[in-house]
Amino acid sequence: MVEQRKRRIRRSGGRFYGFRINCERVPCLLAWTVRRIWDDPRRIPYLLIWRGSHDGKMKQAARITRGILGTGFPEYPFVEVKRTDGSIVNVCLVWRGQPHGGDSLLLRCLCGSACRALYGAKVGYGPRFYEVHRADWRCRTCARLRYSSEGGALVSRGGPISRLLRMPCPDMRHPRPEPWLPYVFTSIDDPHLDEIIGA
């Protein structure tokens, strides 16, 4: 059954068929951003703002503070992500050793997997169609997100008119978009903050 569903979501030529959300179009929380907050000796809350690429207006905002669960050993480090609607999600941190002797920080999804990025939106079901819903910072798999490059989506091919007229139309490859990263502020008095939020 699973194999049949996988075959159905692809058209001939490998393109995906049906509704999809690309991970580059939803708010992204990267592990290296959280690492910067965690390593700050001041232990102050940080403000993250996601700004729209088309209109430049603020789309989402979140306050992140560091914390530790438990008073004994082992302790469980986490960051608290609070959105403007008052919702709070604790994102647990995972430290992984590297071959060169350092360590890297990963973010733990609700499913238990450790990831380099979590996403603030997911594919959901509406009354009639698929919809985009706000997510509690999940991994790409749990949020059912796709990469923009999956299934040849970044390749424009000739349409039916060019094929009918037998016109040579070479494939056009588009660059892969960058992830939707936030602006990071350490103070609400930052002079650039008014410019970002459009105040």
C-alpha positions in Angstrom: 0.0 0.0 0.0 2.8 2.4 0.8 4.6 1.7 -2.4 1.5 2.3 -4.4 1.0 5.7 -2.7 4.6 6.6 -3.5 4.1 5.8 -7.2 0.8 7.8 -7.3 2.3 11.1 -6.2 4.6 11.3 -9.1 3.8 12.1 -12.7 5.6 10.8 -15.7 9.0 12.4 -15.7 9.4 12.3 -12.0 7.4 15.4 -11.0 5.3 15.4 -7.9 1.5 15.4 -8.4 -0.9 17.3 -6.2 -0.6 19.6 -3.2 2.9 20.3 -1.8 4.6 22.8 0.4 8.3 23.4 0.0 10.4 23.7 3.1 12.1 26.9 1.7 8.7 28.7 2.0 8.0 28.1 5.7 9.7 29.6 8.8 12.9 27.7 9.5 14.7 27.4 12.9 18.3 26.3 12.3 20.4 24.6 14.9 23.3 27.2 14.4 20.9 30.0 15.3 20.0 28.2 18.5 23.7 27.5 19.1 24.3 31.3 19.0 21.6 31.9 21.6 22.8 29.0 23.8 26.4 30.1 23.8 25.6 33.7 24.8 26.9 34.1 28.4 24.3 36.8 29.2 21.5 34.2 28.9 19.1 36.8 27.6 16.0 36.1 25.5 16.4 36.6 21.7 13.8 37.9 19.3 13.5 36.1 15.9 11.5 37.7 13.1 10.6 36.1 9.8 10.0 38.7 7.1 8.2 38.2 3.8 10.3 38.0 0.7 7.8 39.7 -1.6 6.3 42.5 0.5 9.1 42.7 3.2 6.5 42.7 6.0 6.9 40.8 9.3 5.1 37.4 8.9 6.1 35.7 12.2 8.0 36.4 15.3 9.2 34.3 18.3 11.1 34.9 21.5 13.7 32.2 22.4 15.1 31.7 25.8 17.4 29.0 27.1 16.6 26.6 29.9 17.5 23.3 31.6 15.0 20.6 32.7 15.9 18.7 35.8 18.2 19.5 38.7 20.2 16.4 38.9 22.2 14.4 36.3 21.5 14.1 33.5 20.1 17.5 32.7 18.1 18.2 29.6 18.9 21.4 27.9 16.2 23.1 25.8 15.1 26.4 24.4 11.7 27.9 24.9 10.1 29.2 21.7 7.2 31.6 22.4 5.2 33.0 19.5 3.2 36.2 19.3 -0.1 34.2 19.9 1.2 33.0 23.3 1.9 29.4 22.3 5.1 28.0 23.9 7.1 25.1 22.6 10.2 23.6 24.3 12.7 22.4 21.8 15.2 19.9 23.3 18.8 20.1 22.3 21.1 17.2 21.3 24.8 17.4 21.3 26.7 15.2 18.9 30.5 14.6 18.9 32.5 15.3 15.8 35.5 13.3 14.5 37.8 16.4 14.8 37.0 16.6 18.5 34.3 19.3 18.5 30.6 19.0 19.0 27.6 20.0 17.0 24.2 21.0 18.2 21.0 19.4 16.8 17.3 20.1 17.5 15.1 17.3 18.6 11.7 17.0 16.9 8.6 15.8 18.6 9.0 12.5 16.8 12.4 12.0 18.6 14.7 12.6 15.6 17.6 15.0 15.9 17.7 17.5 13.0 19.7 20.6 11.9 16.5 22.5 11.2 12.9 22.6 12.4 10.0 24.2 10.6 7.1 26.3 11.8 4.4 25.1 9.3 3.1 21.8 8.1 0.7 20.2 5.6 -2.8 19.8 7.1 -6.3 18.9 6.1 -9.0 21.5 5.6 -12.7 21.2 5.0 -12.1 20.5 1.2 -8.5 20.7 0.4 -5.0 20.5 1.8 -4.0 23.5 3.8 -0.9 25.0 5.5 -1.1 24.9 9.2 1.1 26.3 11.9 3.3 23.6 13.4 5.0 23.2 16.8 8.5 23.3 15.2 8.7 19.9 13.5 11.2 18.2 11.3 10.7 18.2 7.5 9.3 14.6 7.5 6.8 15.2 10.3 5.6 18.5 8.7 5.3 16.6 5.3 7.4 19.3 3.5 9.3 18.9 0.3 12.5 20.4 -1.1 12.0 22.7 -4.0 14.3 20.6 -6.1 12.3 17.3 -5.6 10.7 15.8 -8.6 12.2 18.2 -11.2 10.2 21.1 -9.9 13.0 23.6 -10.6 13.2 22.5 -14.3 10.9 24.3 -16.8 10.2 22.3 -19.9 8.5 23.2 -23.1 4.7 23.3 -23.0 2.2 21.6 -25.3 2.3 24.4 -27.9 6.1 24.1 -28.4 5.7 20.3 -28.7 2.9 20.6 -31.2 4.9 23.0 -33.3 8.0 20.9 -32.9 9.9 23.9 -31.6 13.2 23.2 -29.8 12.7 24.3 -26.3 15.7 23.5 -24.0 15.0 22.8 -20.3 15.5 25.8 -18.1 16.9 25.0 -14.7 16.1 27.5 -11.9 18.3 28.0 -8.8 17.2 26.4 -5.6 15.7 29.0 -3.2 17.3 29.8 0.1 15.6 28.7 3.3 13.4 31.2 5.1 15.7 32.3 7.9 14.8 34.8 10.6 16.4 38.1 11.6 17.9 37.7 15.0 17.8 40.5 17.7 19.1 40.6 21.2 17.2 43.7 22.3 13.8 45.2 21.5 15.6 48.6 21.5 17.7 47.6 18.4 17.5 50.5 15.9 17.0 48.1 13.0 14.0 46.5 14.6 11.5 49.2 13.5 12.7 48.9 9.9 12.2 45.1 9.9 8.7 45.1 11.4 7.7 48.1 9.3 6.8 50.3 12.2 
